[in-house]
Amino acid sequence: MKEFTVRKNDAGQRLDRFVGKTVPLLPSSLLQKYIRLKRIKVNGKGFPRDGKLRENDLVQMYINDEFFEKPNENNAFLKISSPRLDVVYEDENILLLNKEAGVLCHPDGGWSYDSLIARVQAYLYLKREWNPREENSFTPSLCNRIDRNTQGIVIAAKNAEALRIINEKIRDREIDKEYLTVVHGRPNPPAGRIESQLFKDAERNLVLIKKNREPGTRTAVTEYETLTSRGDLSLVRCRLLTGRTHQIRVQMASIHTPLLGDGKYGRDTLNRKFRESGQLLCSYRLTMDFRTDAGPLNYLKGRTFTLDKIDFVEKYFPDFRI
């Protein structure tokens, strides 16, 4: 139990708002529940959530100690009482998640509790499959990440061994990733392979294509295939042979077929025509193409996981079946 004395500057506030500011990690649903159950009291008695506090009131909170920690990326999951996850596959070692466009894989600066990793940690914490107070160092982690405005399959590891193995398989290119995207125009040729030298300008968060290899560049290779076209748009499948930042976006733009909705490498005039403000790109298929031993994860060898519904495909190519 912790007690807080209401000071002059806090007087006149509603109880629920005072508690929300004082204990920012406490989910709002639990806050209301604890007030209702009188686990949050004022001067030793139950108090209405919309009741106004007075100077020198004593607010007593009978809630778990972890909620009083200073908010940071590592405890942001505590703020989430009902994690929103689209689970594609789950077992005792890994989670495969369909990340929706607009969600960050990790916070991008400052404290933000609504990232994919926070949702994963909250999900496992609420299922009692993970308790940070019982671990020395491990936390459930994402093995791969995709851009904020990109949808698709993200792998999360539930334990340290799974994290190590999946990271090794990604590094050794033993996990095959395929994307679907809508591009402006029609790729010429309709199918092909793009290999280029990419340079990341970290200050501008912009990737540039260089004609020759030079310090700071990395080789990027993408195979693509046009699946269908309709009007000025084409549905393209891309297979990553390397995993570079913004790889598909910048390479498809380099052959004059930028992604629909891509404001960084695309064409704003065309994007406005279709009222799209984020790139239409989805990591829709993942294959565990293990060629070496995967230890306790060998049971995943050869398995393919595919999203069966992608909104932008249905919107622009309603007759196409994934």
N, C-alpha and C positions, 0 to 999 in steps of 0.2 A: 504494500500500500504506500502511495506517495501523496503528500499534501501540498497544496499550493494556496498561498494567501493572495486574495484579490487586491491588487494595488489600485491607486487612484486612476491610472490610465486605462485600466481594464474594467472599472466599474461601469455598469449600465449595459454590458454585453449580455447576450443570451448565453445560457450555460453551454449549449452544444457548440456555439461558435468559439467560446473561450477554450473548451477542451480541444477542439479541432486545431486551434493555433498552438496550444501548449503541447499537444501530443500529435505532431503531424503524421507519424507513422500509423496511427490508429485508423483503420478503415471506417468510413462514415457509417456503414451498416452496423459495425460492432459498437461504434460510439453511441448510436441511438439505442441499441439493444442494452448496453451496459447502464445507460441512464434509466431505461425502463425497468431493469432488474435491480436497480439501486446499488449497483457496483460502482457508480459514480454518485457521490452525495455532496450536499452542501451543509456545512455545520452539523454533520452527523446524521442528516435526514435526507430522505428522498426529495428530489427537486425536479420540477418540470423542465423539459429540454429547452422550452422557449422562455423560461423564467429569467428575469434580469438579475444579474449579480450586483452586490453592493460592496463598497470598499470595506476591506478587512474580513469579508466572508472567507471561510475555509473550505476549499474544494478538495474532497478526498476521493482518490481513484484506486479502486481495488482491481487492477488489471496487470497483466504479465509485464515483467521488467523489460523485455526486449522492445516493447513499444515506446519506451522512454529513451531509447538510443538516439543519437544524432543521426538524422537521415543521410544516407549515402548510397552509392550504387550497390553496395553489398547487402544492404538490408531493405532495399526498396520493395522487395516482394511482400514484406509485412503489411504494406498499405493495401494490398489486393486481397479482397475477401472472396471474390468470385472471378477467378482468372478466365479470360476469354481465349480459348485455344481451339483450333481446328486440328484435331489429332488424326493423322493419316495412318499411323501405325505406332504401336507401343508394345514393348516387352520389358523384361526386368533390367535391361541394359541401356536401351535407347528409346528416344521418342522421335518420330518424324512428324513435322508440323507444317501445315499450310499457312505460311505467313501472309496476311493480307497486305495489300498495298497501303502505304501510309504509316505502317508500324515500323519503328526502329528496332533493329536487332539488339543494339546496346545504346544506352544513353549517349548523346553526342556532346556532352558538356553540361555541367550543373547537375542538379538532382532531378531526375525524372523517373517516376515509378512505373509508368506504363510503357515499358519496352518488352520485347519478346522474351528476353532472358528473365526479366522480373516475373512475367506471367508463368514461365516454366518453373521457376523456383517456388513461386506461390502454389502452383498446382501440386508439386511434389511434397511441399511442406504440409499442405492441407490434407494430402493423402497419407501423411505420416511415413512417406518413403525416404524423407531426408529431413534431418534436424541439424542446423548449423552448430548448435551447442554440443553436439555429440561428435563433430568432426574436427580434426586438427587443422586441415587446410582445404579439403576438397569442397567445391560447390558445383552443383549441376551447371554444365556449360554448353554453349553452342559450338559445334564443330565446324560449321561454315556460316557465312553470313551473306545476305544479299541487300541491295540498295533499299532505302526506305520506300521508294515508290515502285519497287518491283515485288510482285507476288511470287510465292512458290515454296518449295519444300526445303526446310531447314532441319538439320540433324542436331538433336540435343543428346548429350551423354548423361546417364544417371549415375555413373560411377567412374572412378579414376582409370580403371583398366579399359573400359569402353572408350573413354575419351582418348587415351593414348593410341589405341588400335585404329579408331576411325580417323584420327588426325594423320596417322601414318599412311592409311589407305588413300586419303585425299592427297597427301604430299606425293605419293608414288603413283598417282593417277589410276588407282584401282577402284574408284567410284566414278561412274559415268553420269554426267549431268546434261540433260537436254532442256532447251527452252523453246517456248512459242512466243512469237512477237508479231505485231502488225506494223508493217512499214509502208512508207509513202512510195508509190511507184512499183515497178516490177524489176527485181534483181536481174542483172544481165552479166553472166549466164544465170539461168534459173536456179542452178545448184553449183556449189563450188567450195573453195577453201580460201580463206583469207589469212595471210601470214604477214605480220607487220611488227615494227618496233614501236612500243608505246613508252611514252615518258609522262610521269605523273607530276603535275605542278601542284604541290601540296598546298601552297598558299591560296590558290584559286580553286582548289578541288576540281581540277580540270585535267583530262588526259589528252595528250597530243600524239599524233603519229609522226615519227621521224623517218626520213628516207633511208638513213644508214644507222647502224648500231653505234652508239656513243655512250659515254658515261651516264648512268641513270636510266637508260632504256632497258626494257625487258621484252623478250619475244612473246608475241601473243598469236595463237592459232585458233581459228574458228571454222568449223565446217557448217555450211548452211544449205537448206533445200526449200524451195518455194512449194508450198503445199496446195495453195489455191490463190486466185486473184479475183477481185471484184471491184470494178471501176478503177479508181486511183489507188487502191490499197491491195496489199498482198499479205497473206499469212505465211510466215516463214518459221521453219524449225531450225534451231541452231544447236550445235553440239560443241561444247567447250573442250578443247584439247589442252588448254592452259587456263588458269583462273586469275585473270588480271582485273584490276579495278575498271569498271565501266567498259569492259572488253567488247561485249556485243554492241553496245550503244555506239561506241566510237568507230568500230570496224564496219558496221552496217552503214553508218553515215559516210564512211570513206568510199563506198561504192555507189554513193548517190541515192541510197534508199534508207534515209534515217527513220528511226522508230517514231510511230505516231504518238504524240503527247510529250516527246522528249524536248524540253525547253533548253537543255544544255548543248546538245549536239544536233538537234532537229531544226525544223523550220516553223517559227512562231505563226506565220501567216496561215500555214496549212493546219497547224494544231488548233488555232482559233476557229477555223472552218468547221472542225469536228468537235469543238468544245472539249478538248482533252488537255489536261494540265499536268499529267504525269505519264511517264513512258509506259506503253502497253507491252509489258514483258513479264513472262511467268516461267519460273523454273518448274516445269510440270512433270518431269520424269527423272527418276534416279535409279541407277542399276548398281548393285553391289558386285562389281566385276573383279572379285578377288582372284589374283593370280598367285598369291603367296599365302602362307598360313595366317589365319586370323584368330587363332587360339579359341577362346570362348565365344567368339562371334562367327565361327565357321558356319553356323546354321543359316547365316544370312547370305552366304555365297550364291551368286547367280540370281538373287531375287531382284525383281523390278517393282517399283512403286510409282504409280501414275495418278495424277489428279484427273478426275473424270468430268469436272465442270470448271470452266474458266469464263467468267462473265464477258470479257471483251471478245472472246471467240464467238460466243453466242450472239453478241450484239452486232458484230460486223460480218460474221460468216455463219449465219444461223443454220445452214444446211451441212456444215462440216461436222464430222464426228471424230472426236479425239481417239 
